[in-house]
Amino acid sequence: MRLPSRKLLIATRNRAKLEEIRETLGDLPVAVIGLEEVEPEVAEVEETGESYAANALLKARAAVAATGMAALADDSGLEVDVLEGAPGVRSARFAGPRATDEDNNRLLLVRLAGVPAARRTARFVCTAALVFPDGDPIVTGGAVEGRILEAPRGGRGFGYDPLFYYEPFGLTFGEAESAAKNRVSHRGQAFRAMAVEVRALF
């Protein structure tokens, strides 16, 4: 396996996610770029997989096919125990195909109405996949435990971060500083493991 250039494409148009990934990957000897920085334009990929790994691979392979670059994608989700793991792989589309973060958070709170704090346990899960124009993909993962509050707190992060309370911090991921969050988050774990794999390519 090899990187065909000193560029690593992150298969996302979510700027908040891209910055979080750049910060987590640290000082890799490559330029980390997002989909908005490449030509030709990469079409949106429908996340039809039944697992985080399947969706991450779908997105990364589409980016490789469109650009010829090595591409890194992730899929992540929130798994709430009392909802039997929902929203899971459909976290981004929980409230519908065009749902905003606010829509998804609102629906989650409706589904958890009346559920006591002790039963609102949940976890964030992430799988990252690096796909090359040649060679086998590299897949890494991570998870972090927490619980869902009854109202959002904090304006940082994205997705379900303002509802996800992380006990060791005494804060939600929406309140935590990004550097602190990235040290413990599901995505941080997955991408730090991926950074180790990418450094080994050099």
C-alpha positions as CSV (number, residue, x, y, z in Angstrom):
1,M,0.0,0.0,0.0
2,R,1.2,3.5,-0.7
3,L,-0.1,7.1,-0.8
4,P,-0.1,8.3,-4.4
5,S,0.7,11.8,-3.3
6,R,1.5,13.8,-0.1
7,K,-2.2,14.6,0.2
8,L,-4.8,12.7,2.2
9,L,-8.4,13.3,1.3
10,I,-11.0,13.3,4.1
11,A,-14.3,12.3,2.5
12,T,-16.5,14.9,4.2
13,R,-18.0,18.3,3.5
14,N,-18.7,18.9,7.2
15,R,-16.2,21.6,8.1
16,A,-16.5,21.0,11.9
17,K,-15.7,17.3,11.4
18,L,-12.8,18.1,9.0
19,E,-11.2,20.5,11.6
20,E,-11.7,17.9,14.3
21,I,-10.0,15.2,12.2
22,R,-7.1,17.5,11.2
23,E,-6.5,18.3,14.9
24,T,-6.6,14.6,15.8
25,L,-4.3,13.5,13.1
26,G,-1.7,16.0,14.2
27,D,1.6,16.3,12.5
28,L,1.3,13.7,9.7
29,P,3.7,14.3,6.8
30,V,0.8,14.9,4.4
31,A,-1.6,17.7,3.6
32,V,-5.1,16.8,5.0
33,I,-7.8,18.2,2.7
34,G,-11.6,17.9,2.5
35,L,-13.9,17.3,-0.4
36,E,-14.5,21.0,-1.0
37,E,-10.8,21.4,-1.9
38,V,-10.7,18.9,-4.7
39,E,-11.7,18.7,-8.4
40,P,-13.6,17.1,-9.9
41,E,-16.5,17.3,-7.4
42,V,-17.3,14.1,-5.6
43,A,-20.9,13.2,-5.6
44,E,-22.7,12.6,-2.3
45,V,-22.8,9.0,-1.3
46,E,-25.9,7.4,0.1
47,E,-25.1,5.6,3.3
48,T,-26.8,2.3,2.6
49,G,-24.5,0.1,4.7
50,E,-25.8,-1.8,7.7
51,S,-22.7,-1.0,9.8
52,Y,-20.4,1.9,10.4
53,A,-17.5,0.1,8.6
54,A,-19.7,-0.5,5.5
55,N,-20.7,3.2,5.3
56,A,-17.1,4.5,5.9
57,L,-15.8,2.2,3.1
58,L,-18.6,3.3,0.8
59,K,-17.7,7.0,1.2
60,A,-13.9,6.4,1.0
61,R,-14.2,4.3,-2.1
62,A,-16.3,6.8,-3.9
63,A,-13.8,9.5,-3.1
64,V,-10.9,7.4,-4.4
65,A,-12.8,6.6,-7.6
66,A,-13.5,10.3,-8.3
67,T,-10.1,11.7,-7.5
68,G,-7.5,8.9,-7.6
69,M,-6.3,10.0,-4.2
70,A,-6.1,8.0,-1.0
71,A,-9.2,8.8,0.9
72,L,-10.2,8.6,4.5
73,A,-13.8,8.5,5.6
74,D,-15.6,7.7,8.8
75,D,-19.1,6.8,9.9
76,S,-20.2,7.3,13.4
77,G,-23.3,7.1,15.5
78,L,-25.0,7.4,18.8
79,E,-26.2,4.2,20.4
80,V,-28.8,4.7,23.2
81,D,-29.3,1.6,25.4
82,V,-33.0,2.1,26.2
83,L,-33.7,2.6,22.5
84,E,-32.0,-0.8,21.7
85,G,-29.0,0.9,20.1
86,A,-30.9,3.5,18.0
87,P,-30.3,5.7,16.3
88,G,-27.0,3.9,15.5
89,V,-25.9,3.9,11.8
90,R,-28.9,6.1,11.0
91,S,-27.9,8.8,13.5
92,A,-27.5,11.5,10.9
93,R,-30.9,10.7,9.4
94,F,-32.7,9.9,12.6
95,A,-35.4,12.5,12.0
96,G,-35.4,12.1,8.2
97,P,-33.1,12.2,5.2
98,R,-32.7,16.0,5.3
99,A,-32.7,16.3,9.1
100,T,-30.6,19.0,10.8
101,D,-28.7,18.4,14.0
102,E,-31.5,20.2,15.9
103,D,-34.1,18.0,14.3
104,N,-32.3,14.8,15.4
105,N,-31.7,16.1,18.9
106,R,-35.3,17.1,19.2
107,L,-36.5,13.7,18.2
108,L,-34.1,11.9,20.5
109,L,-35.4,13.9,23.4
110,V,-39.0,13.0,22.5
111,R,-38.1,9.3,22.4
112,L,-36.5,9.6,25.8
113,A,-39.2,11.6,27.4
114,G,-39.8,10.3,31.0
115,V,-36.8,8.0,31.0
116,P,-34.8,8.6,34.2
117,A,-31.2,9.6,34.1
118,A,-29.9,6.2,35.2
119,R,-31.4,4.6,32.1
120,R,-30.2,7.2,29.6
121,T,-26.9,5.5,29.0
122,A,-25.4,5.8,25.6
123,R,-22.2,5.6,23.6
124,F,-20.7,7.3,20.6
125,V,-19.1,4.8,18.1
126,C,-16.9,5.6,15.2
127,T,-15.2,3.5,12.4
128,A,-12.6,5.1,10.1
129,A,-11.6,3.6,6.8
130,L,-8.6,4.5,4.6
131,V,-8.9,3.4,1.0
132,F,-6.1,3.5,-1.5
133,P,-6.1,3.5,-5.3
134,D,-4.3,0.2,-4.9
135,G,-4.1,-2.2,-2.0
136,D,-6.3,-3.2,0.9
137,P,-8.1,-0.7,3.1
138,I,-7.2,0.1,6.7
139,V,-10.0,0.2,9.2
140,T,-9.9,1.5,12.8
141,G,-12.5,2.3,15.4
142,G,-13.3,3.8,18.8
143,A,-16.2,4.2,21.3
144,V,-16.9,6.4,24.3
145,E,-19.5,6.0,27.0
146,G,-21.8,8.7,28.4
147,R,-25.5,9.5,28.9
148,I,-28.1,11.7,27.3
149,L,-29.3,14.8,29.2
150,E,-32.9,16.1,29.1
151,A,-31.8,19.3,27.4
152,P,-28.8,20.4,25.2
153,R,-25.9,22.2,26.8
154,G,-23.1,24.0,25.0
155,G,-22.5,25.3,21.5
156,R,-19.4,23.4,20.6
157,G,-19.1,20.4,18.4
158,F,-21.9,19.1,16.2
159,G,-24.5,16.4,16.0
160,Y,-25.6,15.0,19.4
161,D,-22.6,16.6,21.3
162,P,-24.8,19.0,23.3
163,L,-26.9,16.2,24.7
164,F,-24.0,13.7,25.4
165,Y,-22.8,14.0,29.0
166,Y,-19.4,12.7,29.7
167,E,-19.0,11.9,33.4
168,P,-15.2,12.3,33.7
169,F,-15.5,15.9,32.4
170,G,-18.7,16.8,34.2
171,L,-19.6,18.4,30.8
172,T,-21.3,17.6,27.6
173,F,-19.3,17.2,24.4
174,G,-21.0,20.4,23.4
175,E,-19.4,22.2,26.4
176,A,-15.9,20.6,26.3
177,E,-13.0,22.3,24.7
178,S,-12.2,20.6,21.4
179,A,-8.7,19.4,22.4
180,A,-10.1,17.8,25.5
181,K,-13.0,16.2,23.7
182,N,-10.7,14.8,20.9
183,R,-8.5,13.1,23.5
184,V,-11.4,10.8,24.6
185,S,-13.9,10.9,21.8
186,H,-14.9,7.9,19.6
187,R,-13.6,9.8,16.5
188,G,-10.4,10.8,18.3
189,Q,-9.7,7.2,19.2
190,A,-10.4,6.0,15.6
191,F,-8.3,8.7,14.0
192,R,-5.4,8.4,16.4
193,A,-5.2,4.7,15.6
194,M,-5.4,5.6,11.9
195,A,-2.6,8.2,12.3
196,V,-0.3,5.4,13.6
197,E,-1.2,3.4,10.4
198,V,-0.5,6.3,8.1
199,R,2.8,7.1,9.7
200,A,3.9,3.5,9.1
201,L,3.4,4.1,5.4
202,F,6.3,6.5,5.4
